[in-house]
Amino acid sequence: MASKVVLITGANTGIGFQIVRALCSSSQAYEILVGGRSSNKVQDAISAAENEFPDTKSKLSPIQIDIESDDSINKAFSQVQSKYGKLDILVNNAGMRGGVSDERTITD
Ligand SMILES: NC(=O)c1ccc[n+]([C@@H]2O[C@H](COP(=O)([O-])OP(=O)(O)OC[C@H]3O[C@@H](n4cnc5c(N)ncnc54)[C@H](OP(=O)(O)O)[C@@H]3O)[C@@H](O)[C@H]2O)c1
């Protein structure tokens, strides 16, 4: 059976990278598309996961995607469509840690 294609945005660090690690540790084979804004950071994350899980059944590939840019999203869509013809799972994780401030100002 063909591997499921999984795209994770914001996958070079934090929760996104932990999802990459979890998929790499699985006995299932996945095509893991490691999404990020910076190619260097994505490549470093892929190297780290490949070093940690040398026997993984999954294949890791970089994909550049900035979720605030329609151009970037369209480019990523075209890449996935032409290379895989499908996307089984999208983990739309990218975002800012603590993006909402806990501080509140009370005014009259
Ligand atoms: N950690 C928590 O306690 C918590 C709680 C509730 C919700 N969340 C949500 O869970 C998600 C991950 O959190 P985290 O703690 O893992 O955050 P994190 O460590 O700050 O990692 C965020 C990731 O998102 C990427 N990113 C940010 N803006 C982006 C954009 N416009 N396009 C593409 N990638 C972008 C970052 O890329 P760069 O490395 O290029 O900056 C980084 O890879 C976020 O959406 C956050 O709001 C987290």
The ligand as a MOL file (V3000), in Angstrom:
LIG
                    3D

  0  0  0     0  0            999 V3000
M  V30 BEGIN CTAB
M  V30 COUNTS 48 52 0 0 0
M  V30 BEGIN ATOM
M  V30 1 N 3.0820 25.5120 23.0230 0
M  V30 2 C 1.8790 25.6900 23.5360 0
M  V30 3 O 1.6720 25.6340 24.7710 0
M  V30 4 C 0.6820 25.9740 22.6370 0
M  V30 5 C -0.5820 26.1280 23.2110 0
M  V30 6 C -1.6820 26.3700 22.3840 0
M  V30 7 C -1.5090 26.4440 21.0020 0
M  V30 8 N -0.2790 26.2920 20.4850 0 CHG=1
M  V30 9 C -0.1460 26.3950 19.0220 0
M  V30 10 O 0.5440 25.2460 18.5390 0
M  V30 11 C 1.3510 25.6360 17.4270 0
M  V30 12 C 2.8050 25.2430 17.6580 0
M  V30 13 O 3.2410 25.8150 18.8650 0
M  V30 14 P 4.7390 25.6660 19.3510 0
M  V30 15 O 4.7460 25.8700 20.8030 0
M  V30 16 O 5.3150 24.4240 18.7770 0 CHG=-1
M  V30 17 O 5.3930 26.9630 18.6530 0
M  V30 18 P 6.9190 27.2780 18.2410 0
M  V30 19 O 7.8750 26.4090 18.9710 0
M  V30 20 O 7.0380 28.7640 18.3340 0
M  V30 21 O 6.9690 26.8420 16.6980 0
M  V30 22 C 6.1420 27.4930 15.7780 0
M  V30 23 C 6.4750 27.0080 14.3830 0
M  V30 24 O 5.5890 27.6670 13.4840 0
M  V30 25 C 6.3660 28.2800 12.4700 0
M  V30 26 N 5.7040 29.4640 11.9450 0
M  V30 27 C 5.3600 30.6050 12.6000 0
M  V30 28 N 4.7410 31.4510 11.7430 0
M  V30 29 C 4.7220 30.8300 10.5370 0
M  V30 30 C 4.2370 31.1850 9.2500 0
M  V30 31 N 3.6560 32.3690 9.0030 0
M  V30 32 N 4.3660 30.2860 8.2390 0
M  V30 33 C 4.9400 29.0980 8.4330 0
M  V30 34 N 5.4550 28.7020 9.6210 0
M  V30 35 C 5.3320 29.5630 10.6500 0
M  V30 36 C 7.6990 28.5970 13.1050 0
M  V30 37 O 8.6570 28.7670 12.0870 0
M  V30 38 P 10.0350 29.5850 12.2820 0
M  V30 39 O 10.9790 28.6230 12.9770 0
M  V30 40 O 10.4250 29.9210 10.8810 0
M  V30 41 O 9.7380 30.7880 13.1330 0
M  V30 42 C 7.9000 27.3400 13.9510 0
M  V30 43 O 8.3780 26.2930 13.1370 0
M  V30 44 C 1.1650 27.1410 17.2220 0
M  V30 45 O 0.1870 27.3420 16.2400 0
M  V30 46 C 0.6730 27.6100 18.5960 0
M  V30 47 O -0.1280 28.7700 18.4890 0
M  V30 48 C 0.8210 26.0640 21.2500 0
M  V30 END ATOM
M  V30 BEGIN BOND
M  V30 1 1 1 2
M  V30 2 2 2 3
M  V30 3 1 2 4
M  V30 4 1 4 5
M  V30 5 2 4 48
M  V30 6 2 5 6
M  V30 7 1 6 7
M  V30 8 2 7 8
M  V30 9 1 8 9
M  V30 10 1 8 48
M  V30 11 1 9 10
M  V30 12 1 9 46
M  V30 13 1 10 11
M  V30 14 1 11 12
M  V30 15 1 11 44
M  V30 16 1 12 13
M  V30 17 1 13 14
M  V30 18 2 14 15
M  V30 19 1 14 16
M  V30 20 1 14 17
M  V30 21 1 17 18
M  V30 22 2 18 19
M  V30 23 1 18 20
M  V30 24 1 18 21
M  V30 25 1 21 22
M  V30 26 1 22 23
M  V30 27 1 23 24
M  V30 28 1 23 42
M  V30 29 1 24 25
M  V30 30 1 25 26
M  V30 31 1 25 36
M  V30 32 1 26 27
M  V30 33 1 26 35
M  V30 34 2 27 28
M  V30 35 1 28 29
M  V30 36 1 29 30
M  V30 37 2 29 35
M  V30 38 1 30 31
M  V30 39 2 30 32
M  V30 40 1 32 33
M  V30 41 2 33 34
M  V30 42 1 34 35
M  V30 43 1 36 37
M  V30 44 1 36 42
M  V30 45 1 37 38
M  V30 46 2 38 39
M  V30 47 1 38 40
M  V30 48 1 38 41
M  V30 49 1 42 43
M  V30 50 1 44 45
M  V30 51 1 44 46
M  V30 52 1 46 47
M  V30 END BOND
M  V30 END CTAB
M  END
